[in-house]
Amino acid sequence: MADLRAMLADGRVLVADGAMGTMLYDRGVFVNVCYDELNATQPRLVEEVHARYLRAGAEILETNTFGANPVKLSSHRLEERTEELNRLAAGIAVRAAGGGAAVVGAMGPLGIRVEPLGPTSLEEAREYFGRQVDGLLEGGVDGFILETFSDLVELEQAFRAVKSRCDLPVIAQVTVEGDDGQTASGASAEQAARTIENWGADVVGLNCSVGPAVVLEALEAMARVTSRPLSAQPNAGFPTTVRERKMYLTRPDYMARYARRLVDAGARIVGGCCGTTPEHIRRISEQVAASRPRRASVRVDRVSETGVRGKSAPSLAARSALGRRLAECEFVTSVQVLPPRGWDTAALLEDCHALAAAGADVIAVHEDRGAARLGVFAAAATVGRSCPGAEPLVHYTCRDRKLSRMMSDLLGAAATGVHNLLLLTGDPPGPAPYPDYRSVVDVDSIGLTNVVAGLNAGVDLSGNDIGDPARFVVGVALNQAADDRTRELGRFHWKVDAGADFAVTQPVFDVGRLRGFLAEADQGIPVLAGILPLGSARQAEFLQNEVPGVYVPDRVVERMRRAEGLGAGRAVAEGMEIALEVARELRDEVAGFQVSALREGMEGVLGVVEGLGG
């Protein structure tokens, strides 16, 4: 068994191995196979890869367990075998090393968001990582390498899972983006280095990213702020598609030249990540043989691990006119509109002026993800400039947006004076002509509410100072008719805890259901009840049978059928009357209403808004 701590203490530059997945793929293992399961099904193949890296000069071998945590294994229905697969992987690597190299247990991200950006608690995350640690320890690893993390909160849970079970050395590595040298969650290389050092990790480093040039710049930044040994394991550049296969074409001699530069910048461990092979590692080993890293004098600035904290968010009343109304318990009438399909906003503004004249305080710009329309923030900014009688509120969905894109959208909204948000996770897409399309939710509305709460305190999601605090008023959705009431109540509680300022319900056609939900939730934030004036019996039937989460009683459908039998105009009038009956019954129990139409057009909506004012 190698003594990794002694290896780190003797001052030599150590060579780590390269990619495991690349080598397995080259040997015909399809990408849809669970590579971690190969530790059980094809152990000789895994051991052969380890042996090739050992012969190439690697002094540190990583176990084939990057994704062997129970969350990722669950996609292959292997979560119950977490400890077993990690134990087998460690045993394979130890056997291949034969005492000639240290074996480190490789652990990557869970593949899910943890709090505050997702529903997985920190305790749950530590437990998931802990199961992987238990298996690796049983298999006999000499230390651990935590790699390819972009979220420092999640990385800390992996680190704590290791340290709660053993005192073996830990190499903790983040991955940074090419554009600005920051992690995907917005942490700079310097911030990551300070934070990881403060935890007590033995080695601070970088891996993956887009290639050695980006890693070198980030490593130089790390070297200026930490006294810990540094590690660097870059990708072999960008992958290129060659005959429908992803290929890494960066040459071994190029990687070796950069390895030398990394050592000169202070790296104590150099190796490779995606796309690197034993030939890359052999050339790296030749280049850095007998080298000692150059270390500049380090001034470690002991700032908070997560950057700037403690700014006070502006009071709710100071953020917007809607915020003032909510804070002072003034009744709110919001009306939902759709942006135009083109760029001409004349018709939109005409509707908004009419709604404001009828009594609307807020114009809620709804995001229709099923059709190409003017962007909601551009539409809202136009409404804000051109319709002083009502303030815009943006419906913003998380689906199919990366968190970094959402951050850019939100900062743009703050810069253009759009301060009111209704944050929605987003419904899954309906049938599409592209069978391979899958909806993606990088972070849901709970996580995004946490992010916006940070912006209101003047920091981004990694705690970096953004200057003056933003002034967002944050709304969230409430589904009083959800089939899984317990889950919906739980999510509503999380939204309030994350910083929601108000909630908007699904359209209300049964007052009793909303009353029951609010009594059980007992969260104490203002609630706007959704009001939807029906225009036809067909609409009522559609909502009742085809829209999950909207409850339309049989009596309402029957009223619309009877009215429609007397003419289309009578159906519209009946829909308005039903909406106003609901509003009158709830008037003293909610903070306001949000009126919407099922499809385009203001027919019926103006009458309801005028009726609410009366």
N, C-alpha and C positions, 0 to 999 in steps of 0.2 A: 504493500500500500504506500503510495507516494505521499510525502508531506508537503502539501500545497503551500501551507503557511511558511515553511522554511524556504521553499522555492521563491516565494514572493519577497522574502526578507534578504536574499543574497545579492540583490541588485542587478542580476542578469536580465536581459530581455528574453521573454518566453514566447514561444511560437504556439499558437492555438491551431486547431484544425480548421477545415473549411465546411462547405455545405454538405449536409447529409441528404436532404431532399433531392438536390440536383443529381447526386450520384445514384440514388435509388431510381430516379426517373430515367436516367440514362441506361439503366439496366432493365428497363421495360416495365417498371411498376407504374401503373396508370395513376393519374392524378386523383381519380375518384376513390382510390383505395386509402384506407386509414394507415398512414405510414407508421404510426405508433404500434399498431397491431402486428406489424412485421416482426417485432421483438419476440412474439410468440409463434408466428406462422413461418417466418423465414429468418431465424436467428443467424444462420451462417452468412446470409447475404449482408446483414447489418454488420456482423463482425468483420467481414472482408473489407467493408468500407473503412471501419476503424483502423484495421491493419494497414491499409494503403496510406492513410494519413500519418500513421506512426512511422512507416518507412520513409515518408516524405520529409520527416523532421519535426512533426508536431510533438510538443511536450505536454500539451493539455488536450484531452479528448472530451468532447461533449456527448452525453448520452442521447440516444434517439428518442427524445421525449418532449420535444418543443411543444407539441399540442396534447400531451398526455395528461390533461387535467379533466375532471369529470364533466365539465361543461362542454368542452369540445368533443370528448369521447361520446357524449350522449347523442351526437348527430349520427353516430355509427352504432348506437345502442350498446356501447361498451363501457358506460360509466361505472357499472358494478365491478369492472376489472381494473380500475384505476391503479390501485396499489400493486396488483400483479404485473401489469405491463411496465410500470416504472421499475419494479424490482428486477424483472427480466432484462430490461434495457441496461440497467446499471451493471448487472452481472456480465452481460455481453461485452460492455466496454472495459470493465476491469479485466476480463479474461484476455481481450485483445491487447490491452496495455501491457500486461505481464510485468508490472512494476517499472516499466520504462517510461511511463507518462502518468500524469495526474488525471484522474477522471472526475469531471464535474457534472452534476445533475442539471440538465438544461430545462428551464421552465420559461414558457412564453405567456402572453396575455390569455385571459379566459375567453375572449371573444365576445364578451357582453359588457355593457356599461355598468359600472358600480356607482353607488351614491357619491355625490349628489346628482350625477347625470343619468342614473338609471335605477331600476328597482332593486338591484342586488345590494344588500347591506354590506358594510365593511366586514362584519363578523362572518357573513356567509362566504365572502370572497376569501378570507383567511382560511376558512374551513376547506374550501375547494382546493386551494393551494396546499394546505396541510396534508391532504390525502396523497398528493403527489410527492411531497417531501417524505412522508412515511415510507412509501415504496422505494424511493431512491436511497434512503438511509439503509433500509434493509438489504438493498443490493450492494452496498459497500462503496458509495462515492466518497471522494476526498474533499469535495466542496460543492458549491452551487454556482451556476451562472444564470442570472435572471436577465433575459434578453428581449429586444425588440419591443419594449414598452414605450408607449407615447403618453400615458396617463400616470403621473407621479403618484396619485392617490392609489391606483391599482398596484403599481410597483411596490409601494410601501407595504401593502397587505401581503404580497408574496415574500418580501424581506422579513416581515414579522412572523410569517408562518414558518420560515426556516429557523429564525433565531429562537422561537418558542420551543423548538425541538432539538436543537444541537448548537454547538459553538464552532462549526466548521467555517472556513473562509467563504465569503460571498462576493462574487463579481456581479455588479448591478449595472446594466447597460440600457440606454435609451436609444431610440431611433429618431432622427431629425429629418425635416423636409428640405428639399433642395433650394426652394425659393428664398427662405429667410433663415435657415439654420435652426429653426425651432421645431419642437415636437408638434404633432397634430393637435394637441390640446393647448398649444400656445406657450409652452415653457421654453425658455432659452437654454442653450447649452450650459451657460454659467449658472443659471437658476437650478438646473438639474444637478449639476456637480455639487453645489453647496448643499442642496437638500439631501442628496444621497450620502454625502460625507457626514452630515449631522445625524443621520440614522446610525452610522457606525459601520457602513459597508467597507470591506477590505480593499476593493478595487472599484473605481468609477470609470464608466466607459460608454462607448457607442458601438452600435452594430447596424447592419442592414443599410438603411437609407438608400441613396441612389448611386453611390460609388465613392471611391477613395478621396476625390477632391473635396466633396462636401464634408466628409468625415474629418479630413485634416483640418479644415477651417473650424469646425466645431470643437475638435480636440484642442486646438490652440487656445480657444476661448476657455475651455475647461481648465487648462493648465495654469491660467492666470489666477484662478480663484480657489483651487483646491491643492492640498498637499498629499492627497491619496495617490497611490499608483493608478495609472491610467491604462485603459485597454481600448483597442480599436479593431473591429472586424467588419470592414465594409463589404458591400456587394461588389460583384464584378461588373460594375456599371449598370446601364439600363438594359433590360431584356429586349431582344429584337425578335419579331415573328419571322421564322424561316419555314416555309411550307407548313404553315399552321401549327408550328411548335415554337414555344418561347425559348429563345437561346440567348445566353450571355456570351458576348464575343470579346470582352476585354481581355487582353493578352496577359499571360503570366508575368512577362518582364515588366509591363506597365504597373501591375499590382505590386511587384517587388520594389520598383523605384519608389512608389508611394509608401510602402512599408518602411523604407529607410527614412523618408520624410516624417512619417508618424513617430518613429523612434526619436528623431531629432527634436520633434515637438514635445516629447515627454512620455510617449507610450512605453509601458513596461510589458504589455502583452499585445501582440499583433497576430492576426489571422484573417479568416475570410468568412463571408456569409453567403447569401444566395448567389449561385453561379460559379463559385470558386471550387476548384478541384484539387486533388493531390499535387498536380503539377504547379498550380498557383502556390500551394503551401511549400513545395520544395524550393521554388525560386525565392520565396519570402525568407525561408530558413537560411538559404545561402547568403542572402543580402544582409541579414541582421545578425549573423553569427558573431558571437563574442561582443556584441554591442552593449553599451550602457546608455540609457536615455539621458539626454541633456535636460536639465531642469532649471528653468529660470527662477529667480527669487519669487516666492509666492506671497501675495498679500491676500489673506482670506478675510473677506468682508462678511461678518456674521450678521447677515440680514435674516429676516423671517424666511423660512423655507418656501413659503407660497407667495412671496412678494409683498406688495403693499396691502395692508389690512387696516380696518378700523375707521375708514371714512364713514360718515353718517349719510345715509340715503336721504334725499329731500323728502319732506313730509308729503303724504298723499295729496293734500290740498294744493301743494306748490307745484305738482308735476304737470297738471293739465286742468282744463275746465271740467272734464269728466271726473278727475280725481277730486276736485273741490266739491262737486255735487255729491259724490259718494261719501266724502269725509263729513260733509255737513248735512247728510241725510236728506238731500233734495231728490225728488223723484226724477228718474231718468227715462227718457223715451228714445230708444235707439232703433234705427231702421236699416235693414240689410239691403245692399245693392250689389250688383255685379259690374265689374269693369267692362268696358266695351271690347269687342273682338278686334277692333282696329285701334289706331292711335288717337283718333278724333274723340275728344271728351265732351263735345258740346251737348249731346243728348244726356250723358251722365250728369253733367252740371245742371241741366234744365230740371231733371228729376230731383236732384238734391236741393235746389232752391225751392221747388214746390213742397218737398217734405219738410224743409226747415220752416216754411211759411205755415204749414199745417200743424207744427208743434214738435218736430223732431229735434232733439238736443244733439244727437250723435248719428253720424252716417257710418254704418258698419260695412266696410268694403270687403266683400266675401271673395275668397279664393276658390275658383273653379279649376281644379287640377285636371279635369277631363277635357278641357278645350283651351286653345291658345288665346289668351286675352292679355290686355294691358296689365303689367305687373301691379300687384296690390299696393306696393309702397309708392310707386309713381302715381297711381290713381288717387291714393289717399293724400299725397302731398298736393296734388292738383285741387282736390276738394278743399283741403285746408286753406289754400291760397285764395280760392275763388268763391267759397261759400261760407262767409263769416258767421252765418246764422246757426251753423251746426259744425261740430268738431268731428274729424275722422277717427275711426277705430278700424284697425287692420286685423282681419282673420288670417292667421299665419300657420300653415301646417308644416310638420316636421318631415313627413313622408318624402322619400327620394331626395333629401338634401343632406349633404355632409355638414357636420357641426361647424367646420371652418367657414363654409358658405353661409350658414345661418348667422354666424358672428358678423360677417361682412354686411349682410342685409340689415342686421340690427344696428350696427354702428352707422350705416347709411341713413337709417330711419331717424336716429337721434340727431344726425347732422342736418336733416331736412325738416325737422320740426314735427315729425310724426311720433306721438308719445303714447298712444293708446293701442294696446295689443290684446287680441284674444288668441291664445296659444293652443293649438290643436295637434294631436298626434297625426291625424289624417286617416281616412278610411282606406282599406285596401282597394286596388284598382278593379274595375269590372272587366268583362271580357275584352280582349284586345287582339289585334291581328298578328301580334308577335308572341308566339307560344312560349318563347324562352324568357320573356320579361318577368321579372320578379320585383315586387315592391320592397323597398329598403327603408328602414327607420334607424338612422344612426343614433339618434337620441330622441326620446319621446317628450311629450309636453311637460311631464314632471321635471325631467332633466333640464329642459330649456327654460322652465320657470326659475330653476336654481341659477342658471346662467344669467338671466335677465336681472335677478336679484343682485348678482354680483356687479353687473354693469351699473345698477342704481347705487352701488356703493363705491363706484369708481375703479373697479378692477375687472379684468377679463377672467376667463374660466381657469387660468393658471395663476391668478393673483397679480398679474402685471398691471401697473398703473396705466389707466387710459385717460388720465386728466380729470376734468370735472365729472362728477357722477352723472349718469344718464337720468332721465326723468320719465321713465316708463310707468304707465299704469297697466297692470298685468291682469288680464282676465283668463279664466279657464272654463272648460266645458263641464257640464254636469248632466248626466243621463239618469233622470229619475225613474225611467222605465226599463233600466238595464235588466236583462235576464239573470245575470249574476250580480245580485244586489250587494253581496258581501264584498266582491272584488271592486265594484264601483265605489262603494263607501270607502274602502281602503285607499283607492287611488285619489279620491277627493280629499281625504285627510292628508295624503302626501302632497298634493298640490297646494293646499293651504299652508302646510309646514314649509314648503319650498318658497313661499312668498307671494302667493296669489292675492290680489287685492279685491277681486270680485269674481262671480261665476255667472255663466249664462246657461240656462237649461235647454234641453231639447224642447221642441214645440209641445205645449201643454194642451191636451184635450180632456184630461181627467185631473181635476184639481186635487182629488184625494191622494193620488199617487205622489204628487209633488209634496204635499203637506207631510205625508208619511216619511218620505226620504229626508226632508229638511229636519224633521223632528229627530230622526235617528242620527243624522250627521252632526247636528249641533255644533257647527264650526264657527259661526259668528262673523262671516264675511258677507257683504251685500250680494244679493242674488237678483239677477234680471231674468224674468220668466219669458221663455220663448213663446211668441204669439204668431200663428200662421193662419191667415184668412184663406180658407179653402175656396177654390173657384169652380169645382165640379165634383160630382159623385165619383168620377173616375179618379181624381186626385185623392179623394178620401180612401178609396179602395186600394190605390197604389201605396199610400202611406201605411195603411193597416196591414198589408200583406207582403210588401217588398222592401220596406225600409227598416232595418234592424234598429231597435232603440227608440222608435216612435210608437207610442200606444194610442190608437184611435178606437174608442169604444164603438160597439155596434150601433148604439143609438145615434151617434154622430153621423155614421155612414148612412143610416136610414133617413135621417133628416135631410141630408144632401140629395139622396135619391128622390125623395118626395118633392123637394123644391125644384130639382131639375126637370121633373115631370111637368112642371108649370112653366118652364122656359129657362134658357140659359141665364138671363138676367136675374131671375129669382134665385138661381143657385149661387150666383156671386153675392147677392144680398144676404142669403142664408149663411154663407161662409163668413161674411163680415159679422153677422149677428152672433154666431157661435164664438168667434174670436173675442168680441166685446163682452159676452157673458162670462167667459173665462177671466178676462181682464178685470171686470167689475168684482168678481168673487175673490180675486187675489190681491186687489189693489192695496189693501192694508197689511199684506203679509210679505211683500217683496219690495226691493229697492227700485224696481223699474221694470220695463218691458223691452224686449228686442223683437221687433216685428219683421217678418220675412215673407217672401213669396216663394212658392215651390220652384218656379221657373222665372224667366225674364218677364218684365212688365210690372207696372205699378197698379194694375187694376185691383181694386179692393184694399190695397195698402193705404192709400191716402185716406180713404174713408175710415179705416180703423184708427189711424193716427189722429185724425180730427175727433173721432169718438173718444179716444183716450183723453184728449185735452178737455173734452166736455165733461 
